[in-house]
């Protein structure tokens, strides 16, 4: 069964997290439904599992984090998935956001530069029953041309600028969200490929780990 089981014991915690997200302004019912069903506790180390349903980022090893649920929900609400999209996720990380996207889109491509993280996320996702996901290990700043074009691209790490290879892989009408700024604080930038070309806007500030790669930051 995809997502949570009736007897996993965490349903009440997920319900409280959903209510927290509502109070913070998340209105997309499909996104809230996904948060209510994805077992976030499976995607964090046992040492922090007791904090799995707090609205906070948590360490997952290899210098990476699982992002704050509100930020992930805001990401998904902003790109407005309807269940029919082909989506590229840059930065698999724990796999939790991958699971959310899986419930909201038709096909997911997720790319991670750290092989151990990619494999760990894959094990959890496959054991939980998520089947519409393609896993890639590589430089996420280059995107993944074999799966392009994408209706939505979600970048889960901070870049000093918008990676142009990702822009080139957007489908007409496609949208991308990416944190852009320095290593300490970034703006969440929304990129849309409209009839008159690329349009950008910002939806707030955030703090993400650096996006490492040819079109991101160089070195850890």
Backbone as a ProteinNet text record, in pm:
[ID]
protein_1_A
[PRIMARY]
XXXXXXXXXXXXXXXXXXXXXXXXXXXXXXXXXXXXXXXXXXXXXXXXXXXXXXXXXXXXXXXXXXXXXXXXXXXXXXXXXXXXXXXXXXXXXXXXXXXXXXXXXXXXXXXXXXXXXXXXXXXXXXXXXXXXXXXXXXXXXXXXXXXXXXXXXXXXXXXXXXXXXXXXXXXXXXXXXXXXXXXXXXXXXXXXXXXXXXXXXXXXXXXXXXXXXXXXXXXX
[TERTIARY]
85	0	87.6	56.7	130.6	93.3	195.9	171.9	146.6	69	52.6	-47.3	-24.5	-119.8	-204.4	-322.3	-412.3	-355.7	-261.9	-210.5	-67.9	-19.5	120.8	141.5	34.5	45.1	79.9	96.9	138.5	30	-89.1	-194.8	-231.5	-237.5	-271.2	-166.2	-40.1	67.9	59.6	28	14.1	-103.3	-212.2	-329.1	-294.7	-215.4	-174.9	-83.4	3.6	90.3	7.3	-91.3	-179.9	-248.9	-295.8	-361.9	-264.3	-139.5	-36.8	-16.3	-11.5	7.5	-112.4	-232.1	-351.4	-341	-301.1	-291.9	-187	-86.9	17.5	-16.8	-134.5	-180.3	-183	-148.7	-155.5	-301.7	-349.1	-490.8	-516.2	-414.3	-432.2	-470.7	-592.9	-642.5	-565.3	-520.8	-444.2	-310.1	-247	-120.2	-142.4	-244.1	-273	-306.4	-377.2	-410.2	-283.2	-189.6	-63.3	14.4	22.1	91.7	25.5	-106.1	-179.3	-153.5	-102.9	-87.1	57.3	152.1	291.1	356.1	412.9	472.2	611	614	741.3	841.3	791.8	883	972.7	930.2	1012.4	1131.5	1127.4	1229.6	1333.8	1329.6	1428	1501.6	1623.3	1698.6	1625.4	1644.7	1578.6	1605.2	1722.2	1757.9	1670.5	1606.2	1520.5	1376.2	1344.3	1209.7	1101.5	1133.1	1034.5	997.1	1078.4	1049.7	994.5	961.4	929.1	812.2	714.9	596.4	592.6	706.2	718.4	740	698.5	717.3	857.2	955.9	1095	1180.9	1294.4	1392.5	1467.5	1513.1	1584.3	1704.5	1814.6	1931.3	1904.3	1956.3	1939.5	2072.5	2184.8	2316.5	2372.8	2503.2	2575	2566.8	2550	2542.7	2412.7	2310.3	2183.7	2073.6	1962	1847.9	1719.2	1618.6	1482.7	1418.4	1363.9	1318.6	1197	1173.2	1054.9	929.3	833.9	712.2	638.4	635.1	566	628.8	762.2	830.2	797.9	798.4	767.3	622.4	531.3	391.4	373.4	445.4	438	493.1	601.7	655.9	547	485.1	389.4	264	220.7	105.5	136	256.3	294.5	296.7	349.4	356.7	222	128.6	-8.5	-25.8	20.5	10.5	-133.7	-171.7	-308.9	-317.5	-202.7	-202.8	-162.7	-146.1	-115.3	28	103.2	231	348.1	448.2	581.4	669	727.6	796.4	940.4	1030.6	1170.3	1196.1	1247	1288.8	1441.6	1501.1	1646.5	1682.5	1740.9	1775.1	1677.6	1699.5	1610.8	1613.1	1734.4	1748.9	1690.8	1604.7	1544.7	1442.9	1384.9	1278.1	1138.9	1127	994.4	919.7	986.2	919.6	890.1	977.3	953.7	821.8	797.2	671.9	552	562.3	453.3	425.6	531.6	515.4	451.5	492.9	441.4	289.6	233.2	88.2	17.1	94	34.4	59.3	144.1	182.2	174.7	185.3	179.5	312.9	421.3	553.9	655.5	743.6	844.8	984	1070.5	1212.9	1283.2	1361.8	1430	1578.8	1658.7	1803.1	1875.2	1975.8	2051	2198.8	2283.2	2426	2496.3	2438.3	2500	2440.9	2520	2464.7	2399.3	2459.9	2404.3	2265.8	2245	2113.7	2010.6	2050.2	1959.9	1915	2008.6	1976.4	1889.8	1920.1	1840.3	1696.7	1681	1547.3	1471.9	1542.2	1477.1	1424.6	1504.4	1460.6	1333.1	1330.7	1212.8	1091.7	1109.9	998.1	941.4	1027.9	979.2	911.5	966	903.6	767.3	748.6	620.5	520.9	566	473.6	465.8	559.5	558.3	622.9	549.3	595	616.4	572	581	703	812.8	933.5	1051.3	1128.4	1252.7	1369	1469.4	1579.6	1706.2	1771.1	1894.5	1998.2	2121.3	2234.1	2317.4	2337	2413.7	2405.1	2451.1	2454	2316.3	2242.1	2106.8	2100.5	2209	2205.9	2197.7	2228.4	2219.2	2082.5	1997.9	1868.9	1883	1782.3	1784	1712.7	1792.5	1736.3	1649.6	1684.6	1601.4	1455.6	1427	1289.3	1220	1294.2	1239.8	1148.8	1056.8	1039.1	951.1	966.5	894.4	789.2	676.2	570.6	604	684.6	726.3	863.9	944.5	1076.3	1084.6	1118.7	1133.7	1278.2	1346.1	1486.4	1493.9	1551.7	1549.9	1680.5	1758.4	1882.3	1905.7	1992	2007.7	2115.3	2081.6	2174.1	2209.8	2331.3	2365.5	2291.2	2238.3	2160.3	2068.2	1974.7	1883.8	1961.9	1967.6	2042.8	1977	2048.2	1990.3	1956	2032.9	1992.1	1853.1	1816.1	1682.9	1575.8	1603	1507.7	1480.6	1587	1573.4	1494.8	1474.7	1401.1	1255.6	1210.5	1070	983.7	867.5	770	698.5	638	557.1	450.1	442.7	351.7	408.5	529.1	591.7	636.3	656	699.5	805	894.9	1003.5	1012.7	1045.9	1071.8	1210.5	1290.9	1430.2	1472.9	1540.8	1596.3	1721.7	1725.1	1838	1892.4	2025.2	2087.5	2225.3	2268.5	2398.8	2381.4	2487.7	2481.6	2402.8	2371.2	2303.8	2154.5	2114.2	1972	1940.6	1820.7	1783	1640	1607.9	1470.3	1416.3	1290.8	1226.6	1176.5	1240	1210.7	1123.7	1016.5	929.2	958	988.6	1017.6	904.8	845.4	738	773	745.8	767.1	632.8	607.7	480.9	490.3	383.5	381.9	479.3	516.2	610	750.5	776.1	908.5	909.1	1026.4	1045.5	999.4	922.4	878.9	923.3	969.9	1013.4	943.5	925.6	870.1	925	909.3	954.8	836	844.3	732.5	776.2	900.1	944.2	1089.5	1134.2	1272.5	1281	1400.1	1420.1	1568.5	1599.9	1738.6	1751.3	1828.9	1850.5	1999.5	2032	2169.9	2210.3	2341	2384.9	2357.7	2323.4	2310.1	2448.2	2504.9	2641	2633.6	2712.7	2715.1	2769.6	2771.6	2830.4	2759.9	2628.3	2553.3	2500.6	2568.5	2535	2661.8	2672.8	2795.5	2897.7	3023.7	3131.5	3195.9	3190.1	3248.5	3149.6	3175	3082.5	3086.5
-120.8	0	124.5	219.9	344.7	429	486.5	579	507.2	568.7	520.5	407.3	320.7	216.1	257.6	199.9	241	213.5	120.4	85.8	130.2	230.5	268.6	354.6	402.5	474.9	621.2	672.3	811.3	898.2	842.1	917	1046	1042.1	1162.7	1270.3	1230.5	1327.4	1392.5	1311.3	1367.4	1464.5	1429.9	1518.3	1652.5	1649.8	1775.8	1855.8	1786.4	1856.5	1921.8	1851	1908.4	2034	2029	2145.3	2262.5	2233.2	2337.3	2402.7	2321.2	2375.3	2459.9	2416.2	2497.1	2634.1	2633.2	2758.1	2851.1	2795.4	2876.8	2920	2878.5	2929.7	2833.8	2707	2610.5	2574.1	2589.1	2569.2	2456.4	2412.1	2309.5	2177.6	2131.2	2011.4	1886.2	1880.2	1764.2	1756.4	1871	1874.3	1832.2	1885.8	1850.3	1702.1	1648.6	1506	1422	1464.8	1391.6	1393.5	1510.8	1520.8	1430.6	1419.1	1335.7	1186.8	1148.4	1006.3	957.7	1048.9	1004.4	990.2	874.2	848.8	913.5	1040.1	1113.7	1046.5	975.6	912.1	806.4	751.7	652.2	713.9	845.6	912.6	986.6	971.4	1037	931.7	962.6	867.2	836.3	716.2	680.5	779	843	934.2	1059.1	1094.2	1213.7	1179.4	1050.6	1008.4	1068.5	1093.6	1152.9	1295.8	1356	1491.4	1490.7	1373.1	1359.1	1445.3	1470.6	1544.3	1685.9	1734.8	1876.6	1952.8	2077.5	2158.7	2219.8	2132.7	2177.2	2088.2	2143.8	2066.3	1974.2	1859.4	1762.8	1709.3	1676.1	1619.2	1476.2	1440	1303.5	1237.5	1303.4	1248.7	1303.9	1280	1327.3	1478	1551.1	1696.1	1749.6	1663.9	1702.3	1708.2	1769	1779.1	1739.9	1702	1691.4	1826.2	1888.9	2027.3	2039.9	2160.8	2192.3	2158.2	2086.1	2049.4	2167.9	2282.3	2397.9	2440	2440.5	2479.8	2380.6	2251.1	2151.3	2164	2187.7	2205.1	2329.4	2436.5	2559.5	2537.4	2462.1	2424.9	2361.6	2258.5	2179.9	2259.8	2342.5	2427.2	2526.2	2578.7	2678.7	2619.9	2498.2	2441.1	2385.1	2363.8	2331	2203.2	2092.2	1964.5	1913.5	1850.4	1801.6	1649.9	1582	1437.1	1388.2	1479.5	1441	1474.4	1539.4	1597.5	1498.6	1536.2	1474.1	1573	1526.7	1616.2	1571.8	1669.7	1645.6	1704.9	1622.8	1669.6	1668.9	1783.3	1794	1791	1679.1	1659.4	1563.8	1433.7	1333.4	1341.4	1358.3	1366	1245	1266.6	1157	1078.6	1142.8	1080.5	1120.8	1199.1	1237.4	1325.4	1428.6	1512.4	1432.2	1338	1250.4	1176.9	1127.9	1057.1	1148.7	1271.4	1367.4	1392.6	1415	1440	1318.4	1199.8	1076.2	1067.4	1118.5	1116.2	1226.1	1324.6	1442.9	1451.8	1365.1	1372.7	1234.3	1231.8	1104.8	1031.6	1104.7	1044.1	1134.7	1075.3	1151.2	1103.5	1198.1	1171.9	1244.3	1172.7	1235.9	1208.1	1313.5	1302.1	1346.4	1268.6	1292.3	1268.5	1358.9	1345	1250.3	1224.5	1136.9	996.5	900.7	766.9	701.7	717.9	654.1	708.3	839.2	897.4	848.4	842.8	795.5	653.1	568.5	428.3	412.4	488.7	482.6	526.7	638.8	687.5	586	526.1	427.8	308.7	260.8	147.6	179.9	297.8	336.5	354.2	424.4	452.5	324.8	236.2	113	23.5	18.5	-63.6	-8.4	123.2	186.2	179.7	130.3	107.5	214.5	309.3	414.7	360.4	362.6	294.3	385.7	509.6	597.1	687.9	636.2	716.3	655.9	743.3	704.7	767.6	687.7	733	752.2	867.6	898.7	947.1	900.7	952.7	1038.3	1165.3	1252.2	1397.5	1484	1628.1	1686.5	1721.1	1771.5	1904.2	1982.6	2111.9	2095.8	1975.8	1947.1	1893.1	1866.2	1806.8	1662.7	1616.6	1479.7	1481.4	1496.8	1514.5	1397.5	1272.1	1161.8	1169	1236.1	1246.8	1375.3	1469.4	1600.1	1590.4	1688.9	1808.9	1780.5	1865.6	1847.8	1957	1915.4	2011.6	2091	2030.5	2098.6	2047.8	2139.5	2105	2166.2	2084.4	2131	2109.5	2217.8	2212.5	2223.8	2123.7	2113.6	2155.3	2238.8	2292.7	2429.8	2509	2649.8	2670.3	2747.2	2775.6	2924.1	2959.9	3101.7	3171.4	3093.4	3148.5	3038.7	3075.9	2976.4	2888.4	2757.7	2669.9	2665.9	2713.5	2722.2	2586.7	2480.1	2351.2	2308.1	2347.1	2312.1	2392.7	2519.8	2603.9	2544.5	2496	2442.5	2312.2	2249	2122.3	2138.7	2263.4	2287.7	2270.8	2211	2203	2337.4	2366.9	2488.4	2490.4	2602.7	2612.2	2555.2	2502.2	2441.4	2544.1	2498.4	2586.9	2517.6	2599.5	2550.3	2638.5	2577.8	2655	2618.2	2720.9	2700	2807.9	2770.6	2871.2	2932.4	3064.1	3133.1	3237.8	3236.2	3332.9	3286.9	3329.5	3285	3159	3116.5	2991.6	3004.1	3125.2	3144.7	3171.2	3247.2	3279.5	3295.4	3251.2	3255.2	3304.2	3343.9	3372.6	3252.9	3218.5	3111.9	3171.9	3131.8	3187.5	3089.8	3141.5	3062.9	3101.9	3003.2	3024	2959.3	3034.2	2981.3	3002.8	2900.6	2911	2942.1	3070.2	3114.8	3136.6	3182.4	3203.8	3312.1	3401.9	3508.4	3483.2	3359.8	3326.6	3302.8	3317.5	3289.1	3405.8	3373.9	3472.9	3425.2	3517.9	3481.4	3567.7	3508.7	3580.9	3516.6	3581.4	3526	3512.3	3410.5	3385.2	3386.6	3428.8	3434.3	3395.1	3391.4	3357.4	3217.6	3159	3025.4	3003.4	2892.6	2851.4	2704.6	2676.3	2540	2508.3	2380.1	2339.1	2375.6	2392.8	2434.5	2328.4	2375.2	2289.8	2278.4	2159.8	2138.6	2085.4	2146.1	2096.7	2199.7	2161.6	2247.7	2382	2387	2511.8	2554.8	2510.2	2550.3	2592	2552.6	2578.2	2469.9	2506.9	2411.9	2367.8	2237.9	2184.1	2184.9	2102.4	2085.4	2205.6
0	0	0	-88.2	-90.9	30.3	93.4	203.4	333.5	421	556.8	565.1	661.4	691.2	810.2	823.1	931.6	1069.4	1079.7	1211.4	1236.4	1161.2	1180.3	1304.6	1365.5	1491.7	1480.5	1357.4	1339.8	1276.6	1254.9	1187.8	1258.5	1391.4	1466.3	1451.9	1447	1429.6	1291.5	1189.4	1054.9	1049.4	1116.6	1118.5	1181.2	1287.1	1350.9	1260.3	1187.4	1093	983.1	932.4	830.5	883.7	1007.6	1065.7	1079.8	1116	1123.8	988.1	883.5	748.6	705.3	741.7	712.5	778.7	905.9	980.9	922.6	856.4	795.5	653.4	605.3	477.2	361.3	382	272.7	249.6	126.4	96.1	-4.5	-74.3	-176.7	-110.5	-135.2	-67.6	-108.3	-232.7	-277	-204.1	-184.9	-111.5	34.2	97.3	236.2	248.9	151.3	150.9	142	57.5	44.9	176	239.8	368.7	472.2	466.5	562.1	542.5	425.4	395.6	385.1	364.9	350.6	488.3	519.1	651.1	664.9	703.2	711.2	805.3	906.7	1002.3	937.4	823.3	755.1	683.5	663.6	583.1	666.5	797.4	884.2	965.4	1010.8	1092.9	1223.5	1278.3	1404.2	1517.4	1516.6	1625.9	1630.9	1517.4	1514.8	1479.4	1482.7	1441.9	1529.9	1656.4	1746.9	1705.7	1617.8	1568.2	1425.6	1373.8	1231.5	1187.3	1276.4	1234.9	1289.4	1333.9	1363.8	1233.1	1230.1	1109.4	1111.7	1095	1100.4	1012.5	968.3	893.9	989.6	938.6	1020.8	943.4	1012.8	944.3	899.9	782.5	732.8	698.8	730.5	699.8	570.8	550	430.6	414.2	526.9	523	464.8	454.8	394	499.8	462.5	553.6	481.2	559.4	509.2	539.3	436.9	450.1	541	586.6	666.7	587	646.1	573.3	511.7	580.9	524.3	392	386.4	262.7	152	184.6	82.3	35.2	128.3	91	4.8	39.4	-38.5	-178.8	-189.5	-320.5	-406.2	-349.5	-425.7	-457.9	-364.2	-389.9	-502.2	-504.3	-605.1	-745.2	-761.5	-896.8	-941.4	-847.9	-883.5	-963.3	-908.9	-978.7	-979	-1090	-1106.4	-1118.1	-1116	-1129.3	-1266.8	-1362.3	-1500.3	-1541.6	-1453.6	-1493.6	-1490.6	-1569.8	-1563.8	-1486.2	-1374.5	-1281.7	-1262.6	-1260.4	-1223.6	-1086.4	-996.5	-865.3	-860.1	-832.5	-822.1	-674.1	-630.8	-490.8	-424.2	-442.1	-382.9	-231.3	-176.3	-30.7	37.9	134.2	209.7	128.7	27.7	-50.7	-6.2	100.9	150.5	49.4	-1.1	-100.9	-227	-260.8	-375.2	-359.3	-237.1	-209.8	-227.2	-177.5	-194.5	-342.5	-419.5	-562.9	-630.4	-588.5	-647.2	-638.1	-528.6	-510.7	-588.4	-636.2	-699.1	-849	-903.4	-1044.3	-1108.5	-1239.7	-1312	-1309.1	-1338.1	-1346.9	-1279	-1198.4	-1125.4	-1165.2	-1197.4	-1214.4	-1099.8	-1022.4	-909.7	-919.1	-909.4	-927.5	-801.8	-761.8	-638.6	-666.5	-620.6	-648.9	-551.7	-433.5	-333.7	-349.3	-398.2	-424.8	-302.8	-184.9	-65.8	-32.8	-50.8	-25	-126.8	-253	-356.5	-328.6	-290.9	-265.6	-141.7	-37.1	84.6	57.9	-14.4	-47.6	-132.9	-226.7	-314	-234.7	-140.8	-59.6	16.9	79.9	158.2	67.7	-43.2	-132.5	-193.6	-236.7	-298	-195.2	-73.4	30.4	71	55.2	88.1	-27.6	-143.4	-253.8	-360.3	-360.8	-463.3	-589.9	-701	-821.7	-941.9	-937.5	-1055.8	-1049.9	-993.3	-969.8	-1044.9	-1111.7	-1178.7	-1102.3	-1067.1	-982.7	-1065.5	-1047.9	-1119.8	-1020	-1034.3	-957.2	-1051.4	-1014.7	-1102.2	-1061.2	-1149.9	-1127.3	-1158.7	-1054.3	-1074.4	-1146.5	-1144.2	-1212.6	-1364.4	-1412.4	-1555.6	-1594	-1492.6	-1519.6	-1566.2	-1641.2	-1694.9	-1829	-1935.9	-2069.4	-2116.3	-2082.7	-2131.7	-2088.3	-1977.6	-1931.1	-1972.7	-2028.4	-2064	-2186.5	-2203.7	-2121	-1999.2	-1896.4	-1771	-1752.2	-1699.6	-1667.8	-1542.4	-1454.7	-1332.4	-1290.9	-1239.8	-1184.7	-1046.2	-947.5	-810	-768.1	-735.5	-696	-544.1	-481.4	-334.9	-269	-336.9	-281.2	-343.2	-277.2	-314.1	-418.9	-521.6	-630.4	-632.4	-674.4	-685.9	-799.8	-893.5	-1004.6	-1057.1	-1141.2	-1198.4	-1295.8	-1274.1	-1365.4	-1503.8	-1603.5	-1737.3	-1799.7	-1774.3	-1830.4	-1783	-1661.5	-1611.5	-1683.8	-1706.5	-1780.6	-1918.6	-1983.4	-2119.5	-2122.4	-2007.5	-2002.8	-1959.8	-1944.8	-1914.1	-2039.5	-2021.2	-2128.7	-2142.8	-2257.6	-2268.9	-2159.4	-2090.3	-1976.9	-1848.9	-1856.1	-1738.9	-1636.9	-1515.1	-1407.8	-1323.7	-1271	-1187.1	-1064.5	-950.6	-830.3	-780.5	-750.1	-712.4	-613.4	-504.8	-414	-476.9	-487.5	-549.8	-452.9	-434.3	-344.9	-304.1	-185.3	-137.1	-52.4	15.8	90.8	221.1	261.4	390.2	378	280.2	264	116	77.6	-63.4	-78.8	-199.8	-238.4	-315.2	-290.6	-366.9	-498.2	-606.7	-738.4	-817.3	-873.1	-960.5	-1104.9	-1187.3	-1328.7	-1409.2	-1499.8	-1583.7	-1730.6	-1809.6	-1954.1	-2019.2	-2039	-2095.3	-2245.3	-2307.1	-2452.8	-2498.5	-2405.9	-2440.4	-2386.1	-2346	-2295.7	-2144.9	-2087.5	-1946	-1859.9	-1757.8	-1659.6	-1521.8	-1437.7	-1303.6	-1199.4	-1081.1	-967.6	-841.2	-727.4	-601.1	-506.6	-418.7	-327.1	-181	-154.2	-15.1	-0.3	123.1	154.9	214	206.9	262.5	286.5	353.6	374.3	338.8	235.5	188.9	187.7	185.4	165.9	23.4	-3.1	-136.5	-243.6	-363	-479.9	-544.3	-536.1	-586.7	-729.2	-819.4	-956.1	-1052.2	-1179.9	-1282.4	-1293.1	-1263.9	-1274.2	-1139	-1033	-896.8	-826.6	-700.1	-625.5	-656.6	-653.2	-682.3	-552.3	-525.4	-402.4	-290.2	-189.1	-77.1	13.8
[MASK]
++++++++++++++++++++++++++++++++++++++++++++++++++++++++++++++++++++++++++++++++++++++++++++++++++++++++++++++++++++++++++++++++++++++++++++++++++++++++++++++++++++++++++++++++++++++++++++++++++++++++++++++++++++++++++++

